[in-house]
């Protein structure tokens, strides 16, 4: 049974920030609530107030201005998956959003919730990392911009303060030569949470790979770029031997950040295979 709480529905960002300031750590922001409601039912969260941000118009828009794509924190996965703007300039994100959960989950779950929940298995995190996305974080007293990859302290832990709201996510429009891929592995088809996921971006110039970016989900405590693997591929010919070297470097980086575990013996070769598949797919895909 969910304990009683104060339910607030601000209609402006200023009002929401004021309410969050008043309640501080006693309040939680809710939009889709796909993860939050489960925690409420389990009793692991007992907030005094829930702040529903779905009536704030500016948090529900996908816009492009001056070469920057902006996504409001309350934009749903379905809206991201179907957005022509995101498909054109950040397709790896729309591809990932289209694979989240069920149609019902995608229709109410939001990009802001997917980020601030802090799950290492969140499907949108690897695409946002390779897009070099930045989050706009707002409170009554200040406003700041933080790269998405720097929002996390560890599994289910972010560095957001109790009175702060993640209002928007930004990334630069990708150039026409950009190619991308998102691949996820689950226990079964359908609504399963990803066991592993890989997002890749690269600029293709003939048979060469430029500006390669790789991020892997659910295998490290917090999302991050696999920079050592990227450096093996940048400005190199697309070559299967080099792909395997980079994939091995990803598994080595995974182990260095997560340590050796009983699952490592099967995770390492699987993540290597997924990285190779993603790079092959990206090299042949437009954005």
N, C-alpha and C positions, 0 to 999 in steps of 0.2 A: 504494500500500500504506500502510495506517495504521500509524504507528510505535507501539511498545509504550507502555503507560501504566498507572498504578496506578488501579484502579477501586474506588471506595468507594460504599457504599450506606447512608448514615445513616438511622436510623429516628426520630430526633427532631431538632427544629430546633437545639437546644443542641449536639447531636453534630455536625451539619452546620457550624454556625458555628465550632466548635472545629477541625474539619478544614480549613476554608477559612483559618482563622488560621494553621494550621501550614504549609500549602502556599503561601499568598498568591498571587502572580502566576503560580505554576507550576500552578495548578488552574483548571479550568473547570467550571461547573455544567451538568449535562445533565438534561433531562426528556424532551421528545420527540426532540430531537436533529436535527430536520429541516434546520436550517441548519448546526449544529455538525459533524455527520458529514461533510457536503460539504467543509467547511474542513479537516477531518482528512484526508480522502482526497486533497485537493489539496496538502496539506503546508503550507498557510498558517498552520495552528495546530499546535503540537507541545507540548501540555500534559504535565506530568509526572503529573498525576492528573485523573480525571474524577469529579465528585461527583454521583451520581444521587439526586435529591431526590424521586423518585416514590413512595418508601415512607414519606414523612412525612405522616400523615393530615391535619393542619391545612392543608396546602398544596393539598389536593384538594377543598376544600369551597366551595360557593356558599351564602352565608347572608345573612339580613337581620336587623338589630337596631337599634332606636332610629332608624329612618329611614335607615339606611346599608346599602347592599348591598356585601358583601365577597366577593371572588373570590380564591381561592388561586392562587399563581403557577404551580402544576402542573395547573390545570384546563385541559382540552383545548378546542379550538375546537368540537368536536362537542357537548361538554357545555354550552358557552356558548350555542351555537345552539339547543339543545333545552331550556334551562333556563326553566321557567315564571316563575321569579322575575325573571330578566333580561328576558324578553319583556314582563313586566308593568311593570317599573320602569326599564328601560334598553334598549328594543327596538332602538335604532340599533346597539348593540353586538352583539346576537344576529343581527341582519340581516347585519352585516359578517362575523361568524364563519361564517355559513352559506355564504358565497361564497369562502372561502379554499380554494385548491388543489383536491385531489381528496378523496373520502371517506376514503381511507387517510391522507392528510396531516392532515385535520381530526381524525381519531381519535387521533393521537399528538402533533401539534403543540400547544403550550401558549401561554396568554396571556403568561406570564412570558417565554418565549423570543421571542415576537413583539415584545415591547417591548425587551428587552435586546440583541437582535441589532442594533437601531439603524437598520434599513433605512428610508429615507424613503418607500418604497413599502409598508410594512407596513400591512395592511388595518385592523388594530384601532386604530391610532394616531389617525386623525381622529375616530372615535366616542368614544374615551377622552378626547380633547381637549375635545370639545363637552360631554361629561358632566362635565367638570371633575374627572376622576378623580385620585386621589392614590395614590402607591405607598408601601408600607411597606417600608423597607430595613433589614436587620438584619445585624449582625456580632457577634463575640464581645464587643466593647467598647461598642457603642452600638446604639441603634435610632432611626430618624428617619423622618419622613414628607415626601415630596417630590411636588409636583404632577407628573403624568406628563409634561407639556410641558416641565418643567425638568430632566428626566433626560438630555437630549441636548445634546451639544456640537456635533454635526454628523453627516454621513452615517456610519453604522456606528461612531459614537463616543458613549459615554454617560459620565456623570460618576460611575458606580458605582466604588467602590474594589475592588481585587483580592480582599479578604476579605469583601465584602458580598454579600448575597443579597436579591433582590427577592421577598418572601414573599407579599404580598397587594396587591390593587388595590381601592380603595374609591371609591364615588360615592354621592351623595345620591339617594334615591328621587325620581323625577320626578313632579310633580303630574299629576292626571288631564287637565288641559288641554294637556299637552305633546304635540307632534306631531314626528315625526322622519323622516329619510330617509337612506339610504346608497346611493350610486351609484358604480360603478367602471367604468373603461374599460381593456380589455386588447387585445392584438394579435389575439387570437382567443378563442373561448369555451373553457371548461375550466380547465386548470391554470395559465394564464398569469399572470405577475406583473402587478399593476396598473400601467398607464402613468399613470393619474390616478385619484383617488378623491375624493369629496366626502361629508362628513357634515354634516347640518344638524339643529338643534333649534330649535323655536320654541313659544311659548305662544300659542294662538289664542284670541282673545276676540271673537266675532262675526266681522267682516271685518277685524279689526285683528291685527297681529303684535306680540307682546310678547317680550322677552328672547330675541332671535334670536342663535343661535350658529352659526358656520360654520368648518369646518376642511377644508383640502384636502391630500390626500396625494400624494407623489411629484413635487411641483413646487417644493418649497423644501428647503433643506439639512436642516432639522429641522422637525418638526410644530409648528403654531402656529395660534392663532385668527386669523381675518381680521377684526380689530376695526373697521377703517374701513368695511368693507362692512356689518358688523353694525349700526353706528350709523345707516346710511342707512335701515335697515328697522325698527329698534326703534320700537314705538308708532306705526307707520304702517299705513295701509290696504293690503291686499294688492292691488298694482297692477303690471301688467306693465312699465310704464315704469320704475317704481322697482326692480323686479327686475333689469332690464337695467343700470340705473345701478350697482346693488350688484355685479352680475357683472363689470362693467367695473372696478370698484374692486378686486375679487379679483385680476384679471389684472394690474392695476397693482402691487398688493402683491407678487404672485408675482415680477414683474420686479425690483422694488426689493430683494428678498431674494436672488434668484438671478442677477440681471444679465441683460443681453441676450445671447442665444445663437442659433446657427443654427436651433435648434428653436423659438424664441420665436414666429416668424411663424405657425406652426400651433398651438402650444400655447395661446396666448392666446385665440383664438376658441373653441377646444375646451373649455378650462376654464370659460369664460364660459357656454357652452351647458350644461355639466354642472351648474354652480351653479344656473342657472335651472330646469333639470329637477328638481334636488333640492329646491329651495324650493317649486316647484309640488306636488311629491309630498308634502312634509312638511305643507304647508298642508291637504292633504286626508286625512292619515293620523293615526290615534291612536297616539301614542308610537312 
